[in-house]
Amino acid sequence: GLSLKNLSLTGVFSNGKSANSESSSIGISSFNAQLGTGKVVGSGSLSNFSQPMVKFMAEAHLNLEEVKRFFKLDTLELCSGNLVLDIDFVGSSSALKNLSSTNLSQIKAGGNLTIEHGSLKLKGNKQTIQNINTSLLFNNNDVVINECNFAVQNSDIAIKGFFRNALTALFNSNQKLFIEATLESRFINLDEILADDETSSKSKNSFELRFSNRINFNFNTSIQHLVFKHFEAKKISGTIQLQNKKLALSPISFLTMDGSVLARGIIDGTDST
């Protein structure tokens, strides 16, 4: 029920000097459209119809709920907020079909993405991510996290840093995402964050921990207060690393049970599925 409206563009088509698909091109000097209450403007070109090379620049101011409806993102139960996107892209269509480190030289991408007052909930998940305020900078295959603040029920999280290999990990399931960042929080309740429909039907004391094989991270953490089942800690600081499904604390310090703890350790999740 949602459509692009007030669409206007100016463009040129040519089959080129050789009058064949290789020399053919389409150029759009200006493009304007409305998507619901938002708008999209941009320009771009498509050259060499046999092995297409794509270039475009675009700016968008959109409502995320309307974006969800337009693209029929059925995996999302809830998606709301304001999105501002400014992107500049140059790349071959063949490189886009199978992104890997070997063909990234054929792609150049840059720009900014901002989300304000966002909310997100995946179908099948109990948790709703709320109060999302994010500012990201795209630089080819990496994403700079200038700001990423959000809440899950009573927990608040703030992240700054880098997503390495972000573009290939997003479009290629065989690629890994590397995160280097600082993580700060006033309060984290892991019982709320990790809760799902399966564990809610089990014993309240049972817990199953699984690590993704596609994500490695290195977080410098500063958490004022954390609770998990019968465990409670304050003034948590240290480094938390996940690499090849092994979670390492190296080291981490915190206050608990009227005392202080300095700890190192590894949780090996390589046998988990």
N, C-alpha and C positions, 0 to 999 in steps of 0.2 A: 503493500500500500504506500510505499515511499518511492519517489522518483526524482531524477535530476530535472530541474526546471530552469526556465529562462536561460537556456543553453545558447551560447554564441561563441563563434570562433572564426578566425581568419587564417587561411592556409594556402599552400601551393603544392601541386602535384606535378612531377615530371618523370618521364621514363628515361631521361638522361641522354648522353651522347651516343651510347651504343644501342639505345632503344630496346633494352632487355631488362630482366629482373635485377641483375647485378647493378645496373646504373640507375635504377628507379629510386625515387625518394618522395617522402611526404614531409612538408614542414608546416608547423602550426605556430604562427607568430604570436597569437593571443588566444586564450581560452578562458571563458567565464561560465560558471554555472552555480545554481543554488541546490543544496542537498538539505531538504527540510528547512530548518531555520538557519543553516550554515551556508558557507560559500566556499568555492574552489576557484582559484585563478592559476594560470600557468602558461607555459609554452613548451614546444618540443619538436623532435624530428625523428623520422624513421628512414634509414638509408640501407641500400643493398637488400632487396627483398629475398634473395637467396640465402644470405647469412646476415640477418638484420642486426643493425647497430641502432640502439635506442639512446636518445638524449632527451631529457626533460627537466624543467624547473617548475615547481609547484608550491603554492601557498594555500593552506586550508584552515578555516576556522569552523569547527564542526561540533555537534552535539553527539556524544558517544552512544547514547541510546538510539539515535537516528542512524548512526553508522552500523550498529548491530542489526537493525531492521533491514537496512538497504543491502548489506552483504549476507544476510541470513546466517549469522553466526550462532548456530544452534547449540554449540558447546557452552555458550554463556547463558546462564540463567538471568544474570543481572549485569548491566554495563551502563554506567551513567557518568556524567561529568562533561567538562569542556576540553576539547582538543585543539591545539594550535600546532600546525606542522609546516615547516619550511624545508624543502628538500631539493637537492641538485644531484642528478644522476646521469652517468654515462656508462653504457655497458652493452655487450653483445647478448643476444637472446640465447645463444648456445651456452654461454657462461652461466646465465641465470637458471638454465634447466638442471645443471648439475654443479652446484657451487662447491668448490674445494680450494685448498690453498694454492693449487697449481694454476687455476684459471682466474684467481682474483685480480691478476694484473690486467684483465680485460674489463674490470669494473672499477669505477670511481664514484663514490657516493659521499655526500656531506649534507649537513643541515641540522636543524633543531626540532625537538618535539617537546611540547609542554602539555601536561594534564593538570587541570585544576578541579578540586572538589569532586574527585572521581570515586566510584564504587565499582566493585567487580566480584562476581560470584560464579564459579564454574558449576555446571550441572553435576549432581552427585556429591558435591562437597558441602559440608555444613557451614564452613567459614565464609563470611563476607568480608572482603578487604575494603575498608572504608577510609574516608578522608585522604584519598590519594592526591598528593601534590608532587609532581615530578617534572624535572627539567633535564633533558638529555641532549647531548651533542653527538652527532654521527660523524665519524671520521673513517671512511672506507669500511674495514672489517671490524672496527672497534667502536664502542659506545662509551662516552664519558658521562658519568652520573654526576651532574652538578648538584642535584638535589633529588631525593626520593624518600618522601615521608608518607607513612600510611599506618593504619590501625587495624587490628583484628580483635574484635570485641573490646576487652579492656587493655589490650597490649598495644604499645606504640613503638614504632621502629623508624629509624632514620639512617639512610645509607648514602655514602658518597664514595666514588671510586671509578672503576673501569669494568666494562664487560669486554673481555678479549674474545676474538673469533665469533662475535655476535651474529654477523650476517650469515656465515656459513652454517652455524649451529641452528639458526632459525629456519633455514630452508633445506637443510640436509640432516637427516636423522642419524647419520653415521659420524657427524662432527660433534666435538665437545665444546662446551661453553666454559670459559675461565673468568672467574670474578675476583678482582682485587679491590678491597674496599674497607672502609671503616663502618662499624655498626654501633649505633648508640641508641639507648632506650632508657626511659624512666621506669617502666614496668613491663615485664613479660610473664604471661601465664601460659606455659607450654601445654597445660591440660586443654585450654581452649584452642590453641593454635593447631595442635596435633589431633584433635578430636575428629572422628569420622563415624559414619553409620555403622561400620563393622565393629569398631572398638566399643561403641556405646552399648552393643548387645553383649559384649564380653564382660568379664570381671573388671571392676573399676581399677584393680591393681595390676591388670595385665597391660602389656605394651609391646608393640612390635615396631622395630626401627629398621627402615630401609633407606639405602642411599642410591641416588641415581648414578648410573654409569656415564651419563652425558654431562655432568656438572662437576667441576673442580673449583674450589674457592679458597681464599685466604682473607679472613676477617680479623681486623684489629678491633676488639670489642670493648665497650664501656657500658655496662648495664647496672643501673642503680638497685633494682630489685627484681628477683626472678623466683617463681614458684613452679614446682613440678611434683604433682602428687604430694607426698609427705616431706619433700625436700624444699627448703627455702634458703636463699642466699642473697646477700646485698653487696654492693660495691664490687661487682665483678669486672675484672679487667684482664686482658691477655689476648693471645692469638689462637684462633680456631681455624684449622685447615682441613679441607676435604680433598683428597687426591686418590684417584683410583679406588673409590668406595672405602677409603680408610680415613676416619675422622681423628685428628690429632689435636691435643691441647698442649701447647708448647711455649711457655707455661701459661697457667691461668691462676689468678688469685681471687679470693672472695672471703667474705665474712659469713659465718654460719654457726649456730648453736653456741653463741657467746664466745666464739674463737675465730681465728684466722687460718686460712688454708692456702698453701702454695702447691700446685699440683701439675704434673705432667702425665699424659696418658694417651693411649690409642684405642679406638673402637674399630675393629676390623669387620667391615660389612661385605667383604668380597664373596662370602658364601650366600648372601641374601639374593633373592630374585626380584 
